[in-house]
Structures are given as C-alpha cells and as structure tokens.
Amino acid sequence: MPVGARGECRFDLAENGECSLLFTNAALMTAERELGTTFPGIIRQLEGTNLSLTNCRTLVRIGMETARRENHEARGSYTDADAQKVLDQVGYFNVTVALTAAIMMVFNFGRYQQKTEAKQDDANPPA
C-alpha cells in the first residue's frame, strides 16, 4: 500500500461509473506549475470559494491523471474535456468541497502523527 502525503476523493457518475481523484505532493507541484500559484495559494482559493471554473477543471484533471497512473489504468491521459464532464455532472460546489478535503489531507499529512509522538515522548521521559 502506498504511503506518504495523499488525499483522494471519488465521484459517482451514475451510468458512467466512478471517478477517482488522487492528490500527492507531486500532483500538487504539477498544480502549482499549471495554475501559477503555490500550494497554500491553492488552499486559499478553495477555502474562500475563490477557485475559478478553469482552475477547478485543472485540479480535477490533475487528480484524475494521478489516480490513473497510480492504478495503472490502460487508457490514455485524461484531458480538460474529461475533467469538464466530471465538473458538469457533479457540479462546481460538490467538486470544490471534495477537492478541499482531499488537498487538505496532503497539507496536514504528518501533522497529527507528530503531535501524538510528542505526547507519547512527554508521557515517557528518559530516565
């Protein structure tokens, strides 16, 4: 099972099946490059519901493509048109809520583990 900073969301596309989006640090570096902003900048856009439809579509495509590669799907790369179909079927609001949750999983990776380890260290000081 893959480990590391990861966030995933899935959309039920009815007769078109299920669509998975996967975000990793590498996927978010691609998003930074394509969107011309930083990882925290992407989060600010999502949290403030200030994400353009174009940027939303780009994040969907990047997430779909990362999931495709991870799952070794035997198909060509996803395009903006594929992502647009998901956005049209699921809706902007639902997509941005799911994107926010998945991307925050990557952002928060290790944060809670470190706090737990610190509490354990405090409870068991060296002799």
Secondary structure in CASP SS format (residue, H / E / C, confidence):
PFRMAT SS
TARGET T0000
AUTHOR 0000-0000-0000
METHOD secondary structure of the structure
MODEL  1
M C 1.00
P C 1.00
V C 1.00
G C 1.00
A C 1.00
R E 1.00
G E 1.00
E E 1.00
C E 1.00
R E 1.00
F E 1.00
D E 1.00
L C 1.00
A H 1.00
E H 1.00
N H 1.00
G C 1.00
E E 1.00
C E 1.00
S E 1.00
L E 1.00
L E 1.00
F E 1.00
T E 1.00
N H 1.00
A H 1.00
A H 1.00
L H 1.00
M H 1.00
T H 1.00
A H 1.00
E H 1.00
R H 1.00
E H 1.00
L H 1.00
G C 1.00
T C 1.00
T C 1.00
F H 1.00
P H 1.00
G H 1.00
I H 1.00
I H 1.00
R H 1.00
Q H 1.00
L H 1.00
E H 1.00
G C 1.00
T C 1.00
N C 1.00
L C 1.00
S C 1.00
L H 1.00
T H 1.00
N H 1.00
C H 1.00
R H 1.00
T H 1.00
L H 1.00
V H 1.00
R H 1.00
I H 1.00
G H 1.00
M H 1.00
E H 1.00
T H 1.00
A H 1.00
R H 1.00
R H 1.00
E H 1.00
N C 1.00
H C 1.00
E C 1.00
A C 1.00
R C 1.00
G C 1.00
S C 1.00
Y C 1.00
T C 1.00
D H 1.00
A H 1.00
D H 1.00
A H 1.00
Q H 1.00
K H 1.00
V H 1.00
L H 1.00
D H 1.00
Q H 1.00
V H 1.00
G C 1.00
Y H 1.00
F H 1.00
N H 1.00
V H 1.00
T H 1.00
V H 1.00
A H 1.00
L H 1.00
T H 1.00
A H 1.00
A H 1.00
I H 1.00
M H 1.00
M H 1.00
V H 1.00
F H 1.00
N C 1.00
F C 1.00
G C 1.00
R H 1.00
Y H 1.00
Q H 1.00
Q H 1.00
K H 1.00
T H 1.00
E H 1.00
A H 1.00
K H 1.00
Q H 1.00
D H 1.00
D H 1.00
A H 1.00
N C 1.00
P C 1.00
P C 1.00
A C 1.00
END
